[in-house]
């Protein structure tokens, strides 16, 4: 339910459960965490999905067994956030619930025109993973983060672009080409240079 491929120095991780809207199971979270670790030598990492939805969030059956509060969510987003190369979420469709954490942890986010974004923790009585609210507020500001988390608002791609939640809207048939184009300079550079520039944009010393 997770596929991994490599093009040059770029690792591509793809959610491959389109018949279930790429809803994430514990096994998928574990596989993603391991795949991110395995890709540590790559200069770029692209996350995407199959079908019309990037991910509907947690698998509902596994949510009943406590998946929503499993620390694997936080470990995965932390692994992506600390990845030394350029990370790009190529969102092939709607992004919902806990799946938002992995996209928030990426350096860049691009999405197809029909994508929607929502995180219904208030309505469902759940809490987001610890790092998600801070990353969301950093991108779009505290008030807009509250619109999503506390007011339960669902926003479309156009609004997400204006807010800064995503960086570009891209036609679905050009999504991966655009993701690779964004990664091109990083792929042509030395890995240590990529990592140094990334640290500098995060306010760290090179």
N, C-alpha and C positions, 0 to 999 in steps of 0.2 A: 504493500500500500504506500510505500515510499520508493521512488526510483531516483538513482543518482547517476549522473553522467559528467564527463569532463571534456571541455573544449580548450585546448591550450592550457593556460594556467587558471582557467575558470571552472569551478565546480557548480553544477546545477542540481538542485534538489527539488523534486517535484512530488506534490501530494497526489496520489494516484488512487483515490477512492471516489470517483465522480458519481457513482450510483448512490452514494450517501452524502452528497454535497461536500466531500472531503472532510467530513466530521472526524475529529481526532480521537483516537483511542490511546490507551496507555502504551500499547505496543508501538504505535506510530510516533508518539512523543519520544520514546526510548530510541527508536531507529533514527529520528531526526537529530537527537543529541549526539549519538554516535557518529552520524554522518558529518555533522558540523566539525566534530573533533578530527575525523579522518581527513577533512578538507583543509586543515590548518596550514598546509604547505602551499595552498592556492593563493593567488593574488586577488581573486574576486570570487564571490559566492552569490549565486542567484537562487532565490526561493520563488517557486511558482506552483501552479496546480493544473490538473486536468479538468476539462469540462467547463461549465459556465459559472462555477462558484469557486473562489479560492479556498475558503473553508467556512463552514457553518459553526465552527467552534467545537466544543466537546461533544463526543458521541453521547446521545441522551441515555442510552442504556447504562453506559459506564458512569455517567453523572450520578445515577441513582446509587452507585456503589462507592461514591466519594471521589471520582476523578477530578472534579472541579477544584478541590483543595490539595491535590497531589503536588508535592514540590517539584515534580518533573517539569511543570510549566515554567517555573521560575528558573530552573537550571537551564532549560533550553534557551529562553530569552537572554539569559546571562552569557551563555556560550556564544550566541550570535553577536551580542553587544561587544564582547571581548575579542571577536575574530579579528586577526591582524590585518586582513585585506579589506577591500571594498565590498560591502554587502548591499544587495539590491533585492527588494521585494517586487516581483513582477506579478501584480495582482490581476489574474485572469477573470475575476468576478468579485462578488460580494465577500466581504471580510467581516466576521461576526464573532462575538464572545471572546473566549480565551485565546482564539487564534490571532487576535489583534496583537498579542504580546510579541510574537515573533516578527511581525511587520514593524512594530514600533521600535524594535531593537536594531533594525537595519539602518544603514546609512542613507539610503534612498528608497523611495517608494513610487512606483508608477502603476497606473491602473487603467483598465478598459472603461469606456464611457458609461456602461451600464452598472458599474460597481456601486454597491452601497456599503455603508459602514455603521455598525451599531454594536453596543456592548451592554446587553440587558441585565446587568447585575442587580440593579435596584428592583426591577420587577420580579426577578426570579429569587431574590433573597440571598444572593451569593455575594462574595467579595472578589474583586479583581486580584490578580496576582500582585505581589508587593511592588514590583517595579513599574507596572503598567501605568498607574495614574500619574506618576512623576514624569515618565517619558511622554505621555500624552499631553500633559500640561506644558512641557518644554516645547513641544511642536506647535500647539495651537492656543496656548494660554489657559490659565485656570478656569475662566468663565466658560469657555467653549468645552473644556474637558468636563465640566459639571453638566453642561447640556447633554453630553453623551452618557456620562456615568450616573448622574443623579436624576436628570429629567428624561433619560431613556430615548433621546432623539436619534432617529435614523437619518443619516445624511447621504446625499448622492455625490457622485464623483466631482461635479462642478463645484459644489460647496466645499468639498474636501480639498480641492485644489486651492481655492481662495483662502481657506483657513490655514493651509500649510501642512495638512495631514498627508497629502500626497504631493509629489513634485511635478508630475506630468500626467496628462491623460493621453493614452495611446490607443489607436485602433487595435482590435483584438488580433488581426492577422499580422500586425507589426510588433506585437508586444515583446517577443523574445529578441527580435532583431534590434529593437530599441534598447533593451536591457544589455545586450552584448555591445552595442555602440557606446553606451555609458561606461562600460567596463574597459573599453579599448585602451585608454591611456594607462590605467592601472596594470593591464595585462602586458603592456609594452615596457613597464618599468621594473626596476629591481624590487624584490619583495620588501627589503628593509626600507626602501624609499617610500613605498606605499604605506607601510606601518607607521613610519615617522610622520608623514603628512596627516594621517588619520589621527594620531595622538595630538598633533598641533591643533586640528580643528575641534578637538574635544577639550582644549584648554590645557593639555598636558605638555610637558617639555619634550622635545624630540629625542 
